[in-house]
Amino acid sequence: MPLMKSWVTSANAPGRLFPLNNLPCGVFSTGEDDPRCGVAIGDMILDCRAAEDEGLLNLDDAAVFDVPFWNEVMELGADAWDALRARLIQLLAEGSPDRDAVAPLLVPMADAEMYLPFLVAEYTDFYAGRHHATNVGTMFRGAENALPPNWLHMPIGYNGRASSVVVSGTPVRRPWGQLKGPDDTAPRFAPSARFDLELELGAVVGTGSDAPVTVDEADTMIFGYVLLNDWSARDIQAWEYQPLGPFQAKATATTISPWIVTRAALEPFRVPTPAREVPLLEHLKDTGPMLYDIALTVTLAPEGKPATDIARTNARELYYSAAQQLAHHTSAGCPMTPGDLLGSGTISGVEKYQRGSLLELSWGGKEPLTLDSGETRSFLEDGDTLALEGAAQGDGYMIGFGPCTGTILPALENPYAR
């Protein structure tokens, strides 16, 4: 599909992340205004609440843009999502007869503050990247036992905390936790010294379920995708994770990008999942191209220093798609809710530069990275700013997610000291 031209000229410029082909969904405010739903177009935001008030966007008998989140739109289902996208394209396309009515409803993106784009109902983090799982397993169990016995049969995961999900730009405080090194005789309570990032793609569930769903049904339930950084305290995790998995190591924060890129916008970029070494059970089998060709990058900038590209990979490196993750999530009867968030797990590739976490990039701290500033990193230092970026390359256009950033703040004083 080629670039669709818009009368918003900035949307047509080469390298723009938000052309008419994209139209991602976010929540923004300007000045003293209340947060409200908007759609990105070029370097502008269409105020959807104002457009609804003007009678330009009408999806239901009742207003759906009078709240500062996209959940009410999501709950209307896939037909309504398609109708909204078609109407937005009609309003913003080159030659639109509605240009004069729409133009006053555009807000410069540079003037906007962004918020979480949806109310996060529940959060589940998967472990769906084979290269990441192999790297981590090799470090801790040896190459011969790198993957758990179940890994090639189903997407494994754990339930996280919806309350910990924050929007891009929110600072992240270094956490305290219970730590015990391999040579320590007893654990101690201290700030994490091995704080890390995880480069992930998050799937936003738009419609709910109350029974098991197929992979194809799960795919239609997904409203869109966000970039996701699942901040991880590796030293806390190493002591706590057996036998039930991560807990406090993952409870500090999970950062997502402010824009939800819809499934419809990503449709031209579908690619197949990898060849299956072990056949999947019938309810999880691939039903077509189920991943997306989305180039992903991570940069790290020490405080006051330039950023260094530390990782470059692609979402097509995942082993299980979001639809398979969602279908598996429902398979025991677990109800799903509009606003549920599924993290893909760390996305890494075969090569060292494709590793989506510092744990892998520094091989557990044994091979520190050298940044462009000359400093080295095994894990994150106070003042470091991490930025995740992602974009799919089309024919003369890009589909981007916007920034997914966070800066590490120093740990507070011992919260239990009296």
Secondary structure per residue as TSV (DSSP state, phi and psi in degrees):
chain	resnum	aa	ss	phi	psi
A	1	M	-	360.0	128.0
A	2	P	B	-79.7	175.6
A	3	L	-	-60.9	131.6
A	4	M	-	-91.2	124.5
A	5	K	-	-79.3	140.6
A	6	S	B	-119.4	153.9
A	7	W	S	-75.6	-11.3
A	8	V	S	-81.2	97.0
A	9	T	G	-60.0	-31.5
A	10	S	G	-64.4	-20.9
A	11	A	G	-72.9	-18.0
A	12	N	G	-95.6	-6.5
A	13	A	S	-70.8	141.6
A	14	P	T	-58.7	139.7
A	15	G	T	83.5	-3.9
A	16	R	-	-69.2	141.3
A	17	L	S	-84.8	-15.4
A	18	F	-	-126.8	63.4
A	19	P	-	-75.5	-179.9
A	20	L	T	-62.1	-26.7
A	21	N	T	-65.9	-19.0
A	22	N	T	-95.5	-74.3
A	23	L	-	57.2	56.7
A	24	P	-	-74.2	160.6
A	25	C	E	-108.5	129.7
A	26	G	E	-143.5	-180.0
A	27	V	E	-127.8	130.5
A	28	F	E	-142.1	166.7
A	29	S	E	-145.2	161.1
A	30	T	-	-136.0	132.6
A	31	G	T	59.0	-127.5
A	32	E	T	-92.5	2.4
A	33	D	-	-68.5	153.3
A	34	D	-	-72.8	151.7
A	35	P	-	-59.1	144.5
A	36	R	E	-154.1	162.6
A	37	C	E	-73.2	142.4
A	38	G	E	-149.2	163.3
A	39	V	E	-122.7	131.5
A	40	A	E	-79.4	135.0
A	41	I	E	-144.3	111.1
A	42	G	T	62.3	-127.6
A	43	D	T	-103.7	24.8
A	44	M	E	-124.1	166.5
A	45	I	E	-126.3	126.6
A	46	L	E	-82.3	121.1
A	47	D	E	-74.6	103.4
A	48	C	H	-71.1	-32.9
A	49	R	H	-63.7	-44.5
A	50	A	H	-65.6	-38.5
A	51	A	H	-65.0	-37.4
A	52	E	H	-67.0	-42.3
A	53	D	H	-61.1	-33.2
A	54	E	T	-83.9	0.4
A	55	G	T	79.6	16.8
A	56	L	S	-91.4	-22.2
A	57	L	-	-128.9	111.2
A	58	N	-	-133.9	106.2
A	59	L	-	-103.3	-21.1
A	60	D	S	-150.8	168.7
A	61	D	S	-62.0	-34.4
A	62	A	S	-101.5	159.2
A	63	A	-	-67.7	140.0
A	64	V	S	-118.6	-9.6
A	65	F	S	-105.6	19.6
A	66	D	S	-94.0	14.1
A	67	V	S	-128.6	153.2
A	68	P	S	-89.8	49.7
A	69	F	S	-163.3	159.7
A	70	W	S	-93.5	3.8
A	71	N	H	-59.9	-38.3
A	72	E	H	-67.5	-34.4
A	73	V	H	-67.9	-44.4
A	74	M	H	-58.2	-40.5
A	75	E	T	-65.9	-16.7
A	76	L	T	-73.1	-21.0
A	77	G	-	97.7	173.6
A	78	A	H	-62.4	-36.3
A	79	D	H	-63.1	-41.0
A	80	A	H	-67.8	-37.9
A	81	W	H	-60.9	-43.4
A	82	D	H	-64.8	-39.7
A	83	A	H	-65.9	-40.0
A	84	L	H	-63.3	-45.3
A	85	R	H	-61.6	-43.3
A	86	A	H	-62.7	-41.0
A	87	R	H	-68.5	-40.2
A	88	L	H	-63.0	-42.9
A	89	I	H	-61.7	-40.9
A	90	Q	H	-61.8	-41.2
A	91	L	H	-70.9	-33.5
A	92	L	H	-107.6	-3.9
A	93	A	B	-72.0	151.6
A	94	E	T	-54.0	130.6
A	95	G	T	84.6	8.1
A	96	S	-	-61.3	132.4
A	97	P	T	-70.1	-11.7
A	98	D	T	-95.6	8.6
A	99	R	H	-55.9	-45.9
A	100	D	H	-64.7	-31.4
A	101	A	H	-78.5	-31.3
A	102	V	H	-84.7	-35.8
A	103	A	G	-51.8	-42.5
A	104	P	G	-67.8	-11.1
A	105	L	G	-95.4	3.7
A	106	L	E	-89.9	138.6
A	107	V	E	-121.0	133.0
A	108	P	E	-60.0	130.0
A	109	M	G	-60.1	-32.6
A	110	A	G	-64.3	-21.7
A	111	D	G	-94.1	0.5
A	112	A	-	-101.5	143.6
A	113	E	E	-101.4	135.4
A	114	M	E	-102.9	151.5
A	115	Y	E	-129.7	172.9
A	116	L	-	-55.4	129.9
A	117	P	S	-78.1	-12.3
A	118	F	S	-151.0	160.1
A	119	L	-	-79.7	117.5
A	120	V	-	-79.0	113.0
A	121	A	-	-75.8	-55.4
A	122	E	-	-141.5	161.5
A	123	Y	E	-134.8	124.4
A	124	T	E	-123.0	132.4
A	125	D	E	-111.0	125.7
A	126	F	E	-97.9	-177.5
A	127	Y	-	-137.9	54.5
A	128	A	-	-96.2	6.4
A	129	G	-	-99.9	114.4
A	130	R	H	-65.6	-40.3
A	131	H	H	-65.5	-40.1
A	132	H	H	-64.1	-48.0
A	133	A	H	-61.4	-38.1
A	134	T	H	-67.6	-44.0
A	135	N	H	-61.4	-48.9
A	136	V	H	-65.6	-42.9
A	137	G	H	-62.8	-37.7
A	138	T	H	-64.0	-41.2
A	139	M	H	-61.0	-39.6
A	140	F	H	-102.0	-23.0
A	141	R	H	-127.5	-5.2
A	142	G	-	91.8	153.8
A	143	A	G	-60.8	-32.7
A	144	E	G	-72.4	-19.4
A	145	N	G	-124.0	29.8
A	146	A	-	-61.4	-48.1
A	147	L	S	-94.4	134.8
A	148	P	-	-59.7	156.0
A	149	P	T	-58.2	-28.1
A	150	N	T	-86.4	-10.1
A	151	W	T	-62.9	-39.8
A	152	L	T	-80.6	-0.5
A	153	H	T	-104.6	-24.7
A	154	M	S	-160.5	154.8
A	155	P	-	-77.1	112.5
A	156	I	-	-89.0	153.3
A	157	G	E	-162.9	-174.5
A	158	Y	E	-147.7	155.4
A	159	N	E	-82.3	124.6
A	160	G	-	-99.8	-161.0
A	161	R	-	-114.1	114.7
A	162	A	G	-60.5	-31.0
A	163	S	G	-68.0	-15.6
A	164	S	G	-91.2	-4.5
A	165	V	E	-77.8	128.1
A	166	V	E	-129.9	159.9
A	167	V	E	-85.3	155.4
A	168	S	T	-48.4	139.1
A	169	G	T	96.5	-13.4
A	170	T	-	-73.5	124.9
A	171	P	-	-63.4	151.4
A	172	V	E	-119.6	122.1
A	173	R	E	-83.9	131.2
A	174	R	-	-57.8	128.5
A	175	P	-	-86.1	154.3
A	176	W	E	-89.8	156.1
A	177	G	E	-172.1	175.5
A	178	Q	E	-86.2	123.4
A	179	L	E	-122.0	145.8
A	180	K	-	-151.3	109.2
A	181	G	-	-73.7	165.1
A	182	P	T	-61.9	-23.9
A	183	D	T	-102.5	1.5
A	184	D	-	-80.6	141.6
A	185	T	S	-82.2	-21.8
A	186	A	S	-150.4	155.2
A	187	P	-	-73.7	163.1
A	188	R	E	-138.3	161.2
A	189	F	E	-103.2	118.1
A	190	A	E	-158.4	164.6
A	191	P	E	-65.2	145.0
A	192	S	-	-61.8	132.6
A	193	A	S	-104.3	-4.0
A	194	R	S	-127.6	57.0
A	195	F	E	-81.5	140.0
A	196	D	E	-142.0	168.4
A	197	L	-	-108.6	164.3
A	198	E	-	-139.4	120.3
A	199	L	E	-82.0	114.0
A	200	E	E	-137.1	166.5
A	201	L	E	-112.7	131.5
A	202	G	E	-105.5	132.9
A	203	A	E	-99.8	130.8
A	204	V	E	-100.4	116.0
A	205	V	E	-77.0	125.5
A	206	G	-	-97.4	-35.3
A	207	T	S	-123.9	149.2
A	208	G	-	-90.3	177.7
A	209	S	B	-149.9	155.9
A	210	D	S	-128.8	15.5
A	211	A	S	-155.4	167.2
A	212	P	-	-57.8	142.0
A	213	V	-	-122.9	155.3
A	214	T	-	-76.7	169.8
A	215	V	H	-61.7	-42.4
A	216	D	H	-66.5	-40.1
A	217	E	H	-64.0	-40.3
A	218	A	H	-61.5	-39.8
A	219	D	H	-60.2	-40.7
A	220	T	H	-73.2	-17.0
A	221	M	H	-78.9	-16.5
A	222	I	E	-83.5	120.3
A	223	F	E	-75.2	-41.4
A	224	G	E	-179.8	-167.5
A	225	Y	E	-134.8	151.4
A	226	V	E	-131.5	156.8
A	227	L	E	-74.2	148.5
A	228	L	E	-144.2	129.8
A	229	N	E	-114.7	109.1
A	230	D	E	-93.5	87.4
A	231	W	-	-54.9	137.0
A	232	S	E	-137.5	126.6
A	233	A	E	-93.7	98.3
A	234	R	H	-66.3	-33.0
A	235	D	H	-73.5	-36.1
A	236	I	H	-64.4	-43.2
A	237	Q	H	-62.6	-40.8
A	238	A	H	-61.3	-32.3
A	239	W	H	-86.5	-30.9
A	240	E	H	-98.2	-19.1
A	241	Y	-	-76.4	-17.9
A	242	Q	T	-94.1	127.3
A	243	P	T	-103.2	-0.7
A	244	L	T	-101.0	-2.4
A	245	G	-	97.4	-173.0
A	246	P	-	-63.5	150.0
A	247	F	S	-143.4	-91.1
A	248	Q	G	-68.1	-24.6
A	249	A	G	-60.8	-22.6
A	250	K	G	-115.8	7.6
A	251	A	-	-93.6	-2.4
A	252	T	S	-71.3	-55.1
A	253	A	-	-168.2	150.1
A	254	T	E	-130.3	117.0
A	255	T	E	-96.7	134.4
A	256	I	E	-122.3	155.4
A	257	S	-	-68.3	154.5
A	258	P	S	-77.6	-12.3
A	259	W	-	-112.5	131.2
A	260	I	B	-90.3	114.7
A	261	V	E	-85.2	120.6
A	262	T	E	-70.1	155.3
A	263	R	H	-58.8	-36.3
A	264	A	H	-63.2	-39.1
A	265	A	H	-66.9	-28.7
A	266	L	H	-91.4	-4.2
A	267	E	G	-54.2	-40.5
A	268	P	G	-67.7	-8.2
A	269	F	G	-110.0	17.8
A	270	R	E	-67.9	139.8
A	271	V	E	-137.9	159.9
A	272	P	-	-71.1	155.7
A	273	T	-	-74.0	163.9
A	274	P	-	-64.4	159.8
A	275	A	-	-58.8	139.0
A	276	R	-	-87.4	118.8
A	277	E	S	-70.6	-36.7
A	278	V	S	-121.4	125.9
A	279	P	-	-59.0	138.2
A	280	L	-	-81.0	153.1
A	281	L	-	-62.8	157.7
A	282	E	G	-53.8	-40.7
A	283	H	G	-73.9	-8.3
A	284	L	G	-116.0	1.8
A	285	K	-	-63.8	148.5
A	286	D	-	-64.3	140.0
A	287	T	-	-119.8	15.7
A	288	G	S	147.6	-171.6
A	289	P	-	-62.6	121.3
A	290	M	-	-124.9	-6.9
A	291	L	E	-105.2	178.7
A	292	Y	E	-129.3	142.3
A	293	D	-	-85.2	86.7
A	294	I	-	-123.2	114.2
A	295	A	E	-71.7	133.5
A	296	L	E	-125.5	139.8
A	297	T	E	-135.3	154.5
A	298	V	E	-128.8	131.5
A	299	T	E	-120.0	149.7
A	300	L	E	-126.7	124.8
A	301	A	E	-121.7	112.8
A	302	P	-	-62.5	158.0
A	303	E	T	-55.3	123.2
A	304	G	T	75.2	8.6
A	305	K	S	-120.1	159.4
A	306	P	-	-68.2	159.0
A	307	A	-	-81.8	148.3
A	308	T	E	-118.4	132.0
A	309	D	E	-68.8	118.8
A	310	I	E	-109.3	-15.2
A	311	A	E	-154.2	142.2
A	312	R	E	-140.2	120.9
A	313	T	E	-147.0	-161.5
A	314	N	E	-150.2	143.3
A	315	A	G	-63.7	-17.2
A	316	R	G	-71.0	-7.8
A	317	E	G	-77.5	-9.7
A	318	L	-	-63.8	152.0
A	319	Y	S	-93.2	-36.2
A	320	Y	S	-116.8	138.2
A	321	S	-	-79.7	165.4
A	322	A	H	-62.1	-35.3
A	323	A	H	-64.3	-39.3
A	324	Q	H	-68.6	-38.1
A	325	Q	H	-61.0	-45.0
A	326	L	H	-67.7	-42.4
A	327	A	H	-61.2	-42.9
A	328	H	H	-63.5	-39.1
A	329	H	H	-59.2	-35.0
A	330	T	H	-87.5	-9.5
A	331	S	T	-63.6	-26.4
A	332	A	T	-94.6	9.2
A	333	G	-	97.9	4.9
A	334	C	-	-61.7	121.4
A	335	P	-	-68.4	143.8
A	336	M	B	-111.4	150.5
A	337	T	-	-126.3	141.5
A	338	P	T	-53.6	128.9
A	339	G	T	100.8	-3.9
A	340	D	-	-64.5	142.7
A	341	L	E	-119.6	128.5
A	342	L	E	-114.9	117.3
A	343	G	E	-85.9	139.1
A	344	S	-	-73.1	-21.0
A	345	G	-	89.5	163.0
A	346	T	-	-60.8	133.2
A	347	I	-	-100.9	111.2
A	348	S	-	-126.6	158.1
A	349	G	-	-111.9	-170.5
A	350	V	S	-70.5	-41.4
A	351	E	S	-80.4	158.3
A	352	K	G	-60.6	-40.6
A	353	Y	G	-68.7	-9.1
A	354	Q	G	-96.5	7.0
A	355	R	-	-80.9	129.7
A	356	G	-	-93.2	19.0
A	357	S	S	-149.8	154.4
A	358	L	H	-69.0	-29.6
A	359	L	H	-52.7	-43.0
A	360	E	H	-80.1	-43.8
A	361	L	H	-60.9	-37.1
A	362	S	T	-98.1	4.9
A	363	W	T	46.7	59.5
A	364	G	T	71.6	19.9
A	365	G	T	94.9	-3.8
A	366	K	T	-81.5	-20.0
A	367	E	S	-130.6	74.3
A	368	P	-	-57.7	147.4
A	369	L	E	-83.2	146.1
A	370	T	E	-103.6	122.2
A	371	L	-	-84.9	167.4
A	372	D	T	-61.3	-25.3
A	373	S	T	-76.4	-8.2
A	374	G	S	94.7	-13.6
A	375	E	-	-75.3	161.4
A	376	T	E	-116.2	156.0
A	377	R	E	-141.0	131.3
A	378	S	S	-101.9	-40.4
A	379	F	S	-140.1	178.8
A	380	L	-	-75.2	140.3
A	381	E	-	-105.4	158.4
A	382	D	T	-58.5	138.4
A	383	G	T	90.7	-12.8
A	384	D	-	-67.6	139.3
A	385	T	E	-113.5	124.1
A	386	L	E	-102.0	137.0
A	387	A	E	-132.1	122.1
A	388	L	E	-100.4	137.4
A	389	E	E	-134.5	150.2
A	390	G	E	-151.2	142.5
A	391	A	E	-157.7	142.3
A	392	A	E	-101.3	133.4
A	393	Q	E	-94.7	116.8
A	394	G	-	-101.5	-166.2
A	395	D	B	-83.4	88.1
A	396	G	S	85.4	13.4
A	397	Y	-	-155.9	168.1
A	398	M	E	-128.6	148.5
A	399	I	E	-110.4	107.7
A	400	G	E	-113.3	166.2
A	401	F	-	-106.9	-12.7
A	402	G	-	79.9	179.9
A	403	P	-	-74.3	151.7
A	404	C	E	-134.7	91.3
A	405	T	E	-124.3	157.3
A	406	G	E	-162.0	143.3
A	407	T	E	-112.8	135.4
A	408	I	E	-80.6	121.7
A	409	L	E	-94.9	150.0
A	410	P	-	-61.6	152.0
A	411	A	-	-61.5	145.1
A	412	L	-	-70.8	172.3
A	413	E	S	-62.1	158.6
A	414	N	-	-48.1	115.7
A	415	P	T	-66.8	-13.1
A	416	Y	T	-104.7	0.4
A	417	A	-	-70.6	137.1
A	418	R	-	-119.9	360.0
